[in-house]
Amino acid sequence: MKRIIVGVDSSDDANRALHWALDNAGEGDTIVAAHAWQIYSIGDPATPPYDPADFEVDARRRLEELVAEAAGRGAVVEIELAVHHGDPAKTLVELSKTADLVVVGSRGFGGFRDLLLGSVSTKVVQHSVCPVVVVPGHGREGRSTPGM
């Protein structure tokens, strides 16, 4: 039985990562759908401060919707939800300490820049304490690098 952490943020690439994890999980595995959020305030100081609890409720509700949409794929697995207020990359790296695998999406930009990973996936690959799968974005599946 494996514990698989999946970074989920409502993007198409993150949804592909969640689907990949569900499709490749074995019976009895646990998938942790993890979402981390940060808010940077540059607004009027007279504006009331945001309430992190409000954002957490919304984030959890959206994560529940995404997982429900993706459920029913692959083996029978337990799915846990993890919502954190903080840096997404740091959160996934911290969760990797109790995981067998971390799965994240990649955000390519097309052309030459398509070779680059997104900032979160790059940090997770560099600092995770367990193996990481970076699921390619739409249109990049099956591409090979010349000479490989």
N, C-alpha and C positions, 0 to 999 in steps of 0.2 A: 504494500500500500504506500503510495507516494503522496506527498503534499506539494501541490503545484500552485504557485502564485501567478496571477495574471493581472497585469496593469490594464485598467479599464477607465477610459476617459470620454466616452461618447463619440470618439473619432472613428472613421471607417477602419483605420489601421488597427486600433485597439479592439474593435469588434471582430476583425479577422483573427487577432491573437486569441480572443476568448473562444471563437469557434474552433481554432486550431487545438487549443487545450482540451476542449470538450471532445473533439473528434479523436484525439490521441491519448486521452486518459484511459486507464484500465479500470476494470470493475473494482470497486473498493477504494479507489483513489479519492483524495479530497482536493477540490479546486477552491482556491481563495481568490475571489474577484475583488481586487483592491483598487480603491480610488482615493487619491490624495488631492487636496485642493489648497490653494493659497490665494489670498486677495492682497493686492497691492493698492494702497489708498493714496491717491494724489488729488483728492477732491478738496472741497471747501472745508476748512477746519471747523466751521460752524455746523456742518452736516453731522447728524448723530452717527456715532460709530456703528459699524455693522455688528450684527450678533452672530458669532460663529455657529451657534446652535441652529439658527435658521438655515444657514448654508449646509450644515451637516444633514438636516432633515431633507432638504432638497436633493443633496448628493446621494443620500441613501435611497430615496424614492427612485431617482433616475437609474441608479445601479440595479435596484430590484427589477425595474422594467427591462433593462438590457439583458440581465441574466434570464428573466422569464422568456424573452424573445428567443434567446439562444438555447434554452433548455430543451431536452429531448434528443440531443445529438449524442452519438457515440455510446459509450458504456454507462452503466449506472454509477454515478458518482455523487458524493456529497458536495454541495456547493455552499461555501461560507461567504459572507460579505464583510469587507473590511473598509471602513471609511475613516480617513485620517485628515486632520488639518495639519498641513506641512508640505514640505518640498516632495514632489512625486518621486524623484529619483532616490532621494535619501530614504523615503518610506519603503520603496521596493527593495533597496539594499538591506535595510533593517529586517524586513520580512524574509529575505533570503537566508537569514541565519537559522531559520526553523523550517526551511523548505528543501525539497529535493530538486526542484526546477523552478525557474522564473521564465515567464513567457511575456514578451512585449511586442508591440507593433513597431514598425519603422516608418518614419515619415520621409519619403524621398521627395526631391524637388524636380525631377526630370533631367534628362541630358547628363552631363558630367556630374552635376551635383547629386544625381540619383545614387551615386556611390556612397554618399554620406548617410549616416544614421542620424536620427533625431537626437536632440540633446539628452532626453531622458534615457532612451535606449543605449546611447553611448556610455553614459555614467553607470547604468546598471551593468552593462557588459564589463566595464572596467573594475567595478567594485563589488559585485555580487560574490557571495561565498559558496554559491552552488552553480551548476550549469545554467546557461541562459539560452533561450531560443528567441531569435528576433524574426518575427513573421513578416515577410516582405509585403509591401503595399500592393494595391491593385495594379495590374499591368506589368508587374515585375516578376511574377511567378514564372519559374522555368527559364529565366535568363541565366546565361552563364557568362563568366568572365573569360575573355580570350586568354588562351594559354593555360587554362585550368581544366 
